[in-house]
Structures are given as structure tokens and as C-alpha cells.
Amino acid sequence: MDCTLPAVAEELLKEIKKAFQETSHDTLFSRLKFIFGPSAVPALDLVDQRAVTRVTSPSGRTAYQVLGSSGKLYTCYSSCHFCTCPAFGFTVLQKSESLLCKHILAVYLSQAVGACQELSVSEEQLISVLLAEEEDEG
């Protein structure tokens, strides 16, 4: 993770990864809810449902797709902390009410606990994934 997330959030995600491998899940849950607010529980639900897929091309380019609770597929970029969902645009970017949406938080949590599904695609397929989001918006 880059330093664009506040240090407290980044440190918590590192602790989650370490603690998940060791023990105490209750205190982690409380801290998650405190730092990430209402996004924490839905993000954990997405992780539990294994709704996060890491899409990788032969060149090493990576994006994440998260199947949202509505059944819509959202593309997330962990390198720049961005999600294509409307909630990210509104609550994170416009109103600055939250650090992350539930989808990108689910990506980070899935990485921490090793719950990402993996999908290898060609460069052309990855381009199609990325362009599909643009076409949905336009």
C-alpha cells in the first residue's frame, strides 16, 4: 500500500494481516469498525462471500473486481485506492466522509487474510475489463 491512506488506516491493515495469522479477531473487528465506520461490516461480508477477484495479466498489470451486494461488478485499483462504485465517488471523493468504500476495503482485507480469488487473463482481456467500466459510465 502506498502512503496515500492515512497512516492509522495503513497501520491497522498491516496489524490485521499479522493478527489474522496469529489470533485475536474480536479486537480487530472493533478497530475496523472504529477506523472505517459503516464500510467495515459490509466489506467483511464481501470477504466472507469470496467476492474479491485479483485479475492479473502476463505483463503483471493487476486490477481487482468485487462482486457487490447488488450483484454489480466493480473494478478496484489498490495501488491508488480507487473504486468505480458510486459510493466511492460520492462519500469518499466528493464529501470526504469516508476513507474507503466497502469494495476497496474488501480488497485490502482479502489481501490481508489471503481470501482473494485469482484470475489470469490476457492483456486484451484486461483491457476489456477496464474499458467495460468506461462504457458503463458513458
N, C-alpha and C positions, 0 to 999 in steps of 0.2 A: 504494500500500500504506500502511496505517496503521502507527502506531508500536507495535502490539501484538506484532509479531515482534521478537525480539532484534535489536539494531542490526547485529550482524555478519551475520546472515542477510539482512536487508534490503539491506545494502550489497553483499553478494555477488550477490543477484539483479539489482541495478542494474548491477553490473560485467558480469554475464553478458549482459545486454541490449546493453551497449556493446561488449563484446569480440566477441560473436557477429557484430555488424555489421562488425567490423574483422578480427580474425584468431584467434589462439591458442586453440584449442578444448581441447588436452590439459591445460593448466594449469587451465582452468575445470572440467574433469571431475574432476580431483584435489581441487580445493577443494570442489566439490559433494559429493563422497563424504565429505570430512572434516567438513563442516558438517551435512549431512543424513543421514549414515550409510547404513544399508541401504535407505532410501527412494529414494536418488538414481538408481540404475540402473533399477529398475522404473519410476520416473517418466519417465526419458528414453525408455524403451521405449514408454510411453504416448504421449509427444510424437511419437516416430518413427512410430507407428501412426496418428497424427492422431485420437486417441481423445477429444480435448477439444473440446467444442462450447459456444460462448457463446450463451446463449439470452436474447434481448432483446425486451421488449415496447414498444409505442408510447410508453408513459409514461417509458421509459428504465430501468425496472427490469431488472436483469440477474442471472442465475444461470448457473452452468456445469454441464454434465453431462459426466461422464467415464465412458466405457465401460471398466470394469475388466477385468483379465486373465481373470477368471472369467466374463465375459460379462454381469455385472450392471451396471446404470447407476446411478451415484452422483451426487448433486447437491452441488455445492460452492459456497460463498459466499466469494469472495476478500476482500470488504470486512471480514469478521470472522474470516477464517482458519478456516473450518469445513467439514467434510465429513460426509456421512451414513453413511460406511462404518464397520463395526465396529472396524477397526484404529484409526481416529481416536479413537473413544470410549474404547478400551482403552489404547493406547500413548501417545496424546497427552494426553487429558483425565484418565484415571484414574491411570496410572502415571508420567506426565511423563517418559517415556523418549525421546521424540522431539519435535521441533518441529512436524512436519507429517507427514501420511500421504502415500503416493505420489500419490494423486489430486489433492490440493490443491497439492502441489509441481509436478505435471504442469500444472496450471492456470497457475501462475506462470511456469513455463518456456515454455509455449506462448505466453503473452502476450509474454514477452521475445524470443522468436525469430519471432513472427508466424505461429505454426502453429495457431492456433485456427480451428476451423470456425465459421461464423456461421449462426445460425438466428433469424429474426424471427418472433415469434408474437403472437397477440392477448393482451390482458390475461387473458381467460378461459383460454386455453391455458397461460399461465404459471402461473396459479392451479392448474390441473390438474396441472402438473408438480410444483409444490410440495406439493400435497395427496397425490399418489401416494406420496411418501416417507412421509408420516404414516400412510397406510393400510397400507403395508408393515410399519411398526413395530407397529401396533395390531392 
